Amino acid sequence: MKGERVAQIELLLHSHPEGLRRAEIARRLGVHRSTISRYIDKLGEYIDLYEENNLLKIRAKEGEEVHALSVYESLAINLSAEMLLNTSEYQNPHLASGLRKIAMNMRSYAPKISENIVSLAEQIDKQLIAQKESSAFNAILEVLIDSWVSGRIVRIVQSLKGFDSIETELAPYFIGFRETDGTRHPITVTGRLRHTTEIVTVDISTITSATILDETYTIPDNLKPFKFPDAPEIFDAIDMIPLSLKLKERSAMNAFRKLIHGKPQLEKLKDGSWICNMDVENSIELTLRIIQCGDSVEILGPEHYRRRFMKRLEDVLAIYQ
C-alpha cells in the first residue's frame, strides 16, 4: 500500500508532465532533499518512472498520448484558461495539471502558446499556495463532482451569515459558474432538494462539508434550463402559527423552504431525529407539505393544529372507504 508521501509525489508528477527536479519535489512536499530518493524508489515499484536532464517524469502508457490540437484550438484554450484564472474566486489544481499536459503536447508546433499556458499553470499554483481556503473549497468541489458523476445524493452543510449551519440533501444536476455583477464568478451546484421537486442553486464556497449518501438519483431527460428565483414576495400581514415538528431526518426541512417562516430552532435527539420549532404560515400549502413528507414528519404542536390536521386526513380517508 502506497504511503502518503509516495502518493503526493505521484500526484505532483502527474500534474507536471514536463518533469520535476528532486529538489523541487522536496521543496513542494516540505521535506528534506535527502529523504526524497527513498520515496521515489518506493513510487517506482508502482509506476514507470524515468529521469531526463535531471527531471523526474512518469512514462506515458501506450494509448495515453494526447491528440494534437490545431493552433486555433490551442489559442482558444489559452484564452479560456486566462479568463478562468482572472474571474474565478478559487483556483483549482486540476486545471493547472490539465494545462501543463496540453502545453506539453503543443510545444513542437505552437511553442509561444505552450509557454503562455505553462505560465498560467504556474500562476494558478501560486494562487493556490496563497489562498489557504482553496484547499477546503476544492475538496468540497471534488465530492460534489463524484456525487454528480456517480448519480448519488449528497448531504451538504452550509454556513451562511446570520444563520446557524444549514444541513440539506441534494441531487446535483449541474456544476458551473453563476453570473454576478462583480468581476468574480462563484462556482455553484444546481440540483433537486431531496423530499421535494424544488431545484436550487448553491454557492459552493458556502458549503463547509459534503458527504455522498448511498442513495441514487437520475437527472430528468426533459430538464429545462435553470433559472434563478425572483426576489420573494413581501407580505405585510399573514396568519402565522408556532409550529413544532419532529423530523426523522433533518433534510425533511427542505419541504418547507418555499413557505413563509421564521428562523427554525433545531434540536437533535439521541435517536438521530430532530425537533424543529418555528413560526410558519398557516395555509393549505403547509398541510400539503407535511403530507408530502409522509412519516418523516410528525406534528407535535400546537395541539389545535395537530387535531385539525388529523381531521383533514380522516375526511380524505372517508372518501375512499
BELSUL-V750561 format. One record per pair of residues at least 4 apart in sequence whose ideal C-beta (glycine too) atoms are under 8 Angstrom apart, sorted by the first residue. I is the first residue (numbers start at 0). GAP is how many residues later the second one is. If there is no record, write none. Layout:
# BELSUL-V750561
i:I gap:GAP
i:I gap:GAP
This chain:
# BELSUL-V750561
i:1 gap:4
i:1 gap:5
i:1 gap:8
i:1 gap:40
i:1 gap:41
i:1 gap:44
i:2 gap:4
i:2 gap:36
i:2 gap:39
i:3 gap:4
i:4 gap:4
i:4 gap:24
i:4 gap:26
i:4 gap:34
i:5 gap:4
i:5 gap:33
i:5 gap:36
i:5 gap:37
i:5 gap:40
i:6 gap:4
i:7 gap:4
i:7 gap:21
i:8 gap:4
i:8 gap:16
i:8 gap:20
i:8 gap:27
i:8 gap:30
i:8 gap:31
i:8 gap:34
i:9 gap:4
i:9 gap:33
i:9 gap:36
i:9 gap:37
i:9 gap:48
i:10 gap:4
i:11 gap:4
i:11 gap:8
i:11 gap:13
i:11 gap:16
i:11 gap:17
i:12 gap:4
i:12 gap:6
i:12 gap:7
i:12 gap:36
i:12 gap:43
i:12 gap:44
i:12 gap:45
i:13 gap:44
i:13 gap:83
i:14 gap:78
i:14 gap:81
i:14 gap:82
i:14 gap:85
i:15 gap:4
i:15 gap:81
i:15 gap:84
i:16 gap:40
i:16 gap:41
i:16 gap:83
i:16 gap:84
i:16 gap:87
i:17 gap:37
i:17 gap:39
i:17 gap:82
i:17 gap:85
i:17 gap:86
i:17 gap:100
i:18 gap:32
i:18 gap:33
i:18 gap:34
i:18 gap:36
i:18 gap:37
i:18 gap:38
i:19 gap:4
i:19 gap:5
i:19 gap:8
i:19 gap:35
i:19 gap:36
i:20 gap:4
i:20 gap:33
i:20 gap:34
i:20 gap:35
i:21 gap:4
i:21 gap:11
i:21 gap:14
i:21 gap:15
i:21 gap:18
i:21 gap:32
i:21 gap:34
i:22 gap:4
i:22 gap:10
i:22 gap:13
i:23 gap:4
i:24 gap:4
i:24 gap:11
i:24 gap:15
i:24 gap:31
i:25 gap:5
i:25 gap:6
i:25 gap:7
i:25 gap:9
i:25 gap:10
i:28 gap:7
i:30 gap:4
i:30 gap:5
i:31 gap:4
i:34 gap:4
i:35 gap:4
i:36 gap:4
i:37 gap:4
i:38 gap:4
i:39 gap:4
i:39 gap:9
i:39 gap:16
i:40 gap:4
i:42 gap:4
i:42 gap:6
i:43 gap:4
i:43 gap:5
i:46 gap:11
i:47 gap:10
i:47 gap:11
i:47 gap:13
i:48 gap:7
i:48 gap:8
i:48 gap:9
i:48 gap:10
i:49 gap:6
i:49 gap:7
i:49 gap:9
i:50 gap:4
i:50 gap:5
i:50 gap:6
i:51 gap:5
i:59 gap:4
i:59 gap:5
i:65 gap:35
i:65 gap:36
i:65 gap:38
i:65 gap:39
i:67 gap:37
i:67 gap:38
i:67 gap:41
i:68 gap:4
i:68 gap:5
i:68 gap:8
i:68 gap:33
i:68 gap:36
i:68 gap:37
i:69 gap:4
i:70 gap:4
i:70 gap:38
i:70 gap:39
i:70 gap:42
i:71 gap:4
i:72 gap:4
i:73 gap:4
i:73 gap:28
i:73 gap:32
i:73 gap:36
i:73 gap:39
i:73 gap:40
i:73 gap:43
i:74 gap:4
i:74 gap:35
i:74 gap:38
i:75 gap:4
i:76 gap:4
i:76 gap:22
i:76 gap:25
i:76 gap:40
i:77 gap:4
i:77 gap:35
i:77 gap:38
i:77 gap:39
i:77 gap:42
i:78 gap:4
i:79 gap:4
i:80 gap:4
i:80 gap:14
i:80 gap:18
i:80 gap:36
i:80 gap:39
i:81 gap:4
i:81 gap:34
i:81 gap:38
i:82 gap:4
i:83 gap:4
i:83 gap:11
i:84 gap:6
i:84 gap:35
i:84 gap:38
i:84 gap:39
i:84 gap:42
i:85 gap:97
i:86 gap:90
i:86 gap:96
i:86 gap:97
i:86 gap:98
i:87 gap:4
i:87 gap:89
i:87 gap:96
i:87 gap:97
i:87 gap:99
i:88 gap:95
i:88 gap:96
i:88 gap:97
i:88 gap:98
i:88 gap:116
i:89 gap:41
i:89 gap:43
i:89 gap:44
i:89 gap:47
i:89 gap:48
i:89 gap:97
i:89 gap:115
i:90 gap:4
i:90 gap:5
i:90 gap:33
i:90 gap:36
i:90 gap:37
i:90 gap:40
i:90 gap:43
i:91 gap:4
i:91 gap:32
i:91 gap:42
i:91 gap:46
i:91 gap:49
i:92 gap:4
i:92 gap:31
i:92 gap:32
i:92 gap:35
i:92 gap:45
i:93 gap:4
i:93 gap:44
i:94 gap:4
i:94 gap:26
i:94 gap:29
i:95 gap:4
i:95 gap:25
i:95 gap:26
i:95 gap:28
i:95 gap:29
i:95 gap:32
i:96 gap:4
i:96 gap:24
i:97 gap:4
i:98 gap:4
i:98 gap:18
i:98 gap:19
i:98 gap:21
i:98 gap:22
i:98 gap:25
i:99 gap:4
i:99 gap:17
i:99 gap:18
i:99 gap:21
i:100 gap:4
i:101 gap:4
i:101 gap:15
i:102 gap:4
i:102 gap:11
i:102 gap:12
i:102 gap:14
i:102 gap:15
i:102 gap:18
i:103 gap:10
i:105 gap:4
i:105 gap:5
i:105 gap:7
i:105 gap:8
i:105 gap:11
i:106 gap:4
i:106 gap:7
i:109 gap:4
i:110 gap:4
i:111 gap:4
i:112 gap:4
i:113 gap:4
i:114 gap:4
i:115 gap:4
i:116 gap:4
i:117 gap:4
i:118 gap:4
i:119 gap:4
i:120 gap:4
i:121 gap:4
i:122 gap:4
i:123 gap:4
i:124 gap:4
i:125 gap:4
i:126 gap:4
i:126 gap:7
i:127 gap:6
i:127 gap:7
i:132 gap:4
i:133 gap:4
i:134 gap:4
i:135 gap:4
i:136 gap:4
i:136 gap:67
i:136 gap:68
i:137 gap:4
i:138 gap:4
i:139 gap:4
i:139 gap:64
i:139 gap:67
i:139 gap:68
i:139 gap:69
i:139 gap:70
i:140 gap:4
i:140 gap:34
i:140 gap:46
i:140 gap:63
i:141 gap:4
i:142 gap:4
i:142 gap:11
i:142 gap:67
i:142 gap:68
i:142 gap:69
i:143 gap:4
i:143 gap:10
i:143 gap:28
i:143 gap:31
i:143 gap:45
i:143 gap:60
i:143 gap:63
i:143 gap:66
i:144 gap:4
i:144 gap:30
i:145 gap:4
i:145 gap:66
i:146 gap:5
i:146 gap:6
i:146 gap:7
i:146 gap:25
i:146 gap:63
i:146 gap:65
i:147 gap:24
i:147 gap:25
i:147 gap:27
i:147 gap:41
i:149 gap:62
i:150 gap:65
i:150 gap:66
i:150 gap:67
i:150 gap:68
i:151 gap:60
i:151 gap:61
i:151 gap:62
i:151 gap:63
i:151 gap:64
i:151 gap:65
i:152 gap:16
i:152 gap:17
i:152 gap:18
i:152 gap:41
i:152 gap:59
i:152 gap:60
i:152 gap:62
i:152 gap:63
i:152 gap:64
i:153 gap:15
i:153 gap:16
i:153 gap:17
i:153 gap:18
i:153 gap:56
i:153 gap:57
i:153 gap:58
i:153 gap:59
i:154 gap:12
i:154 gap:13
i:154 gap:14
i:154 gap:15
i:154 gap:55
i:154 gap:56
i:154 gap:57
i:154 gap:58
i:154 gap:96
i:155 gap:11
i:155 gap:12
i:155 gap:13
i:155 gap:14
i:155 gap:46
i:155 gap:51
i:155 gap:53
i:155 gap:54
i:155 gap:55
i:156 gap:8
i:156 gap:9
i:156 gap:10
i:156 gap:50
i:156 gap:51
i:156 gap:52
i:156 gap:53
i:157 gap:7
i:157 gap:8
i:157 gap:9
i:157 gap:10
i:157 gap:44
i:157 gap:48
i:157 gap:49
i:157 gap:50
i:158 gap:6
i:158 gap:7
i:158 gap:47
i:158 gap:48
i:158 gap:49
i:159 gap:6
i:159 gap:46
i:162 gap:100
i:163 gap:102
i:164 gap:43
i:166 gap:83
i:166 gap:84
i:167 gap:25
i:167 gap:26
i:167 gap:82
i:167 gap:83
i:167 gap:85
i:167 gap:86
i:168 gap:24
i:168 gap:25
i:168 gap:26
i:168 gap:44
i:168 gap:82
i:168 gap:85
i:169 gap:19
i:169 gap:21
i:169 gap:22
i:169 gap:23
i:169 gap:24
i:169 gap:30
i:169 gap:32
i:170 gap:20
i:170 gap:21
i:170 gap:22
i:170 gap:23
i:170 gap:46
i:170 gap:48
i:171 gap:17
i:171 gap:18
i:171 gap:19
i:172 gap:17
i:172 gap:18
i:172 gap:19
i:172 gap:26
i:172 gap:46
i:172 gap:50
i:172 gap:53
i:173 gap:15
i:173 gap:16
i:173 gap:17
i:173 gap:52
i:174 gap:12
i:174 gap:13
i:174 gap:14
i:174 gap:15
i:174 gap:29
i:175 gap:11
i:175 gap:12
i:175 gap:14
i:176 gap:8
i:176 gap:9
i:176 gap:10
i:176 gap:11
i:177 gap:7
i:177 gap:8
i:177 gap:9
i:177 gap:10
i:177 gap:23
i:177 gap:25
i:177 gap:50
i:178 gap:6
i:179 gap:4
i:179 gap:5
i:179 gap:6
i:185 gap:17
i:185 gap:18
i:185 gap:19
i:186 gap:16
i:186 gap:17
i:186 gap:18
i:187 gap:13
i:187 gap:14
i:187 gap:15
i:187 gap:16
i:188 gap:12
i:188 gap:13
i:188 gap:15
i:189 gap:9
i:189 gap:10
i:189 gap:11
i:189 gap:12
i:189 gap:36
i:190 gap:8
i:190 gap:9
i:191 gap:4
i:191 gap:5
i:191 gap:6
i:191 gap:7
i:191 gap:8
i:191 gap:25
i:192 gap:5
i:192 gap:6
i:192 gap:7
i:192 gap:58
i:192 gap:61
i:192 gap:64
i:193 gap:57
i:193 gap:60
i:194 gap:56
i:194 gap:57
i:194 gap:59
i:194 gap:60
i:194 gap:97
i:194 gap:98
i:194 gap:101
i:195 gap:58
i:195 gap:59
i:195 gap:61
i:195 gap:96
i:197 gap:56
i:197 gap:59
i:197 gap:60
i:198 gap:27
i:199 gap:57
i:200 gap:25
i:200 gap:27
i:201 gap:4
i:201 gap:5
i:202 gap:4
i:218 gap:4
i:234 gap:25
i:237 gap:22
i:237 gap:43
i:238 gap:42
i:238 gap:43
i:238 gap:44
i:239 gap:20
i:239 gap:22
i:239 gap:39
i:239 gap:40
i:239 gap:41
i:239 gap:42
i:240 gap:38
i:240 gap:39
i:240 gap:41
i:240 gap:61
i:240 gap:64
i:241 gap:35
i:241 gap:36
i:241 gap:37
i:241 gap:59
i:241 gap:60
i:242 gap:33
i:242 gap:34
i:242 gap:35
i:242 gap:36
i:242 gap:37
i:242 gap:43
i:242 gap:56
i:242 gap:58
i:242 gap:59
i:242 gap:62
i:243 gap:31
i:243 gap:32
i:243 gap:33
i:243 gap:55
i:243 gap:56
i:243 gap:57
i:243 gap:58
i:244 gap:30
i:244 gap:31
i:244 gap:32
i:244 gap:52
i:244 gap:53
i:244 gap:54
i:244 gap:55
i:245 gap:27
i:245 gap:28
i:245 gap:29
i:245 gap:30
i:245 gap:51
i:245 gap:52
i:245 gap:54
i:246 gap:5
i:246 gap:6
i:246 gap:26
i:246 gap:27
i:246 gap:28
i:246 gap:29
i:246 gap:49
i:246 gap:50
i:247 gap:4
i:247 gap:25
i:247 gap:47
i:247 gap:48
i:247 gap:49
i:248 gap:23
i:248 gap:24
i:248 gap:25
i:248 gap:47
i:249 gap:16
i:249 gap:18
i:249 gap:24
i:251 gap:41
i:251 gap:44
i:251 gap:45
i:252 gap:4
i:252 gap:11
i:252 gap:23
i:254 gap:34
i:254 gap:35
i:254 gap:37
i:254 gap:38
i:254 gap:42
i:255 gap:5
i:255 gap:24
i:255 gap:30
i:255 gap:33
i:257 gap:27
i:258 gap:21
i:258 gap:22
i:258 gap:24
i:258 gap:26
i:258 gap:27
i:258 gap:30
i:259 gap:20
i:259 gap:21
i:260 gap:17
i:260 gap:18
i:260 gap:19
i:260 gap:20
i:261 gap:16
i:261 gap:17
i:261 gap:18
i:262 gap:15
i:263 gap:12
i:263 gap:13
i:263 gap:14
i:264 gap:11
i:264 gap:12
i:264 gap:13
i:265 gap:8
i:265 gap:9
i:265 gap:10
i:266 gap:7
i:266 gap:8
i:266 gap:9
i:267 gap:4
i:267 gap:5
i:267 gap:6
i:268 gap:4
i:268 gap:5
i:268 gap:6
i:274 gap:25
i:279 gap:6
i:280 gap:4
i:280 gap:5
i:281 gap:4
i:281 gap:23
i:282 gap:4
i:283 gap:4
i:284 gap:4
i:285 gap:4
i:286 gap:4
i:286 gap:22
i:286 gap:25
i:287 gap:4
i:288 gap:4
i:289 gap:7
i:289 gap:9
i:289 gap:19
i:290 gap:22
i:292 gap:4
i:298 gap:6
i:298 gap:7
i:298 gap:10
i:299 gap:6
i:300 gap:4
i:300 gap:5
i:301 gap:4
i:302 gap:4
i:303 gap:4
i:304 gap:4
i:305 gap:4
i:306 gap:4
i:307 gap:4
i:308 gap:4
i:309 gap:4
i:310 gap:4
i:311 gap:4
i:312 gap:4
i:313 gap:4
i:314 gap:4
i:315 gap:4
i:316 gap:4
